[in-house]
Amino acid sequence: MDLDVALNIGLVAVGLAMLCYGGNWLVNGGVAIAQKFRISNLVIGMTVVAYGTSTPELAASLAAAGQHNEIILGNIVGSNIANIGMVIGITSIIIPLVVKKTTLKKEMPLMLGFSLLLILLSVDGEISQYDGILLLILLIIFTIYMYRGAQSEPEDVDSTLQKKNVYLKAFLLLIVGIVFLYVGAKLTVDNSVIVAQTFGISERIIGLTVIAIGTSLPELITSVIAIKKGHTDIGIGNIIGSNVYNILMIMGVTSAIAGVVIVDQVFYDYAIMIAFSLGLFAVMLKGMITRTMGIGLSVAYVFYLVSGFLLD
C-alpha cells in the first residue's frame, strides 16, 4: 500500500475517534442544558444537537461553494438519505425507537415540505442567491417556531444539576463536542475523498457517498449514544432537525454566497430522498420503529449506494 494512502486511512481513523468523543460530549451537554431551561429533549435534539451535528455538512459545502456544485448537492441530498437509511436504520436495530405523536404531526411534515421546496427551487436549473436568501429566512422562522415550543412541563431536576459549575461544564461539553465533531468530520471527509479519488470516483458519487456518509457520522454517533442513554427523543429529533438544517441552512448559505447550478442527475437523487422520507413517515405511523423496520431501511440504503455506483 502506498505510504500516502496509508497516512490518509490513519487520519480517517483519528477523525472517527474524534467524532465518537464529540458526539458523547454533545449529548451530555445538550441534555444538561435542556434540564436547566426546562426544554424538552426533542427540541434540544432538533435545534442545538442538530445544529452541532450539521456543522460538518456546512463546512464541506462551504469549501465546495462556487466550484463543485455536484459535491454540494450530493453532500446535502446524500446526507439526508444517509440520515434516514443509515442512521435511523442502525439506531433502530440497536433499540426500537418510540415515536411521539407530535413528531408525526409537526416535525415530519415540515421535513417533507422543505424537501419538496428544494425540488421546486431546482426546477429552473439553479438554486439562485435569491433562493438561498429565501431558505435562510425560512431557517430563522423554523428556529423561532421550535424555540416557541421549547418550554416543557416543569419537572424535578437532579439537585446536582442545579450547581452553576455543572451548567458551566455542560456548555463547555457542548462547545468542545461541536469542535471535535467539526474537526473529526473534516479529517474523515478530506482524507476519505483523497482515497476515493485515487480510484477515479466522480464528484457526484463522492458527494453522495464518501462525503455524505462522512458528514452523517456525527448524526449516527450522537443518535446511538443518545438512544443508549435512554434519550430517544434526541436521537429522532436530531435526524429530523439535521435534515431540515441541511436544506435550509447549508443549501441556504452556500447558494446565497454563489448560486448552485442543478445537474439533471440530481433529480434522481431527489426522488430517492423523498422515497426514503415517505418510507420513514410510513414506519413512524406504527408508533415505533422496530428492529425489522431498521433492517429494512439499512438494506434499502445499501442497495441505493450499490445502484449509485453502478449507474454513475
C-alpha positions, -999 to +999 in steps of 0.1 A: +000+000+000+012+035-009+025+054+022+004+085+015-028+064+012-019+046+044-015+080+061-049+091+048-065+060+062-049+066+095-062+102+096-097+088+088-094+066+119-083+097+140-113+116+127-137+088+136-123+087+171-129+125+175-165+120+162-171+094+189-159+117+217-175+148+202-209+130+199-208+118+235-200+153+249-226+170+227-253+147+240-243+151+277-241+189+274-273+192+254-293+171+280-280+191+309-289+224+292-324+210+284-330+202+320-318+237+332-341+256+308-370+232+310-366+224+273-378+191+260-352+166+248-370+165+214-365+203+209-329+201+220-323+173+195-339+193+167-321+225+175-288+226+195-278+190+187-290+191+151-271+224+145-240+209+160-240+177+141-248+196+108-216+217+110-196+191+091-220+193+061-219+231+063-181+231+063-178+207+034-204+226+013-188+260+020-154+245+009-171+235-024-192+266-029-188+282-063-166+254-077-180+219-070-218+221-073-221+184-076-204+179-043-227+204-026-258+188-039-245+153-033-235+162+002-269+177+012-291+151-006-269+122+002-267+132+039-305+134+042-307+099+026-280+086+049-296+101+080-327+080+073-313+049+058-281+046+077-286+065+110-322+057+118-318+022+103-288+014+125-301+030+157-334+013+155-316-021+150-298-014+183-330-005+201-366+000+188-375+038+187-407+050+201-422+078+180-442+107+196-474+119+180-461+155+179-432+143+157-457+127+132-480+157+132-455+186+131-418+178+125-421+151+099-445+171+076-421+201+079-392+179+068-411+166+039-423+201+030-388+216+029-376+187+008-403+193-018-395+231-017-358+222-025-370+203-056-393+231-066-365+256-064-343+233-086-368+231-115-354+261-133-319+246-133-304+267-105-308+275-068-301+312-071-288+336-045-324+348-040-335+312-034-307+310-008-320+341+010-355+326+010-341+294+026-323+313+052-355+333+061-373+300+064-345+288+087-350+317+110-388+311+111-383+274+117-359+281+146-383+306+162-411+281+158-390+254+176-380+279+203-416+289+210-425+253+216-393+247+237-407+251+272-416+217+286-437+209+316-420+216+349-402+185+362-379+176+390-343+183+382-314+164+398-300+185+426-265+180+413-276+198+381-285+229+400-250+239+407-236+266+384-203+248+378-223+218+364-241+241+339-208+257+330-194+222+324-225+214+303-218+244+280-182+235+278-190+200+268-214+213+242-188+236+226-159+211+228-182+184+214-192+205+184-155+214+178-145+178+179-173+168+156-162+195+131-125+187+132-132+149+132-156+151+103-132+172+083-103+148+089-126+119+079-141+135+048-110+151+034-089+120+037-117+097+025-121+119-006-083+116-013-086+078-010-117+077-032-101+100-059-072+075-061-097+051-076-112+076-101-147+081-085-167+111-098-175+142-077-212+134-077-206+099-062-180+113-038-206+138-026-234+112-023-213+085-006-180+094+009-188+130+020-225+123+027-216+093+049-187+110+065-206+141+074-235+119+086-213+101+111-219+128+138-256+122+135-251+084+137-228+085+167-247+112+185-280+093+179-266+060+190-251+075+222-283+094+230-305+064+225-283+041+245-285+067+273-323+065+270-328+098+252-347+085+222-363+120+216-328+134+210-320+106+186-351+110+164-352+148+168-315+150+158-322+133+125-353+153+115-337+185+126-305+177+108-323+170+075-342+204+078-310+223+085-292+205+056-318+221+033-324+254+049-291+263+065-265+245+043-281+250+009-293+284+021-258+296+030-240+281+000-265+293-026-267+327-011-229+330-015-229+317-050-259+302-069-258+264-072-263+250-107-285+219-108-274+189-129-301+166-143-289+136-123-297+152-090-335+148-097-329+110-094-313+116-061-342+139-051-366+111-058-347+087-036-346+113-008-384+117-010-389+080-012-368+074+020-386+103+038-420+088+029-408+054+039-397+068+073-431+085+077-449+053+069-430+033+095-434+060+121-472+058+117-469+025+136-458+044+167-425+026+169-395+020+145-388-017+152-356-036+145-372-052+115-380-018+101-345-007+109-331-036+089-353-027+060-341+009+060-305-002+062-308-027+034-326-002+012-297+023+019-270-003+009-290-011-022-291+027-030-254+030-026-246+000-048-270+011-075-255+046-074-220+033-082-234+010-110-254+038-126-227+065-124 
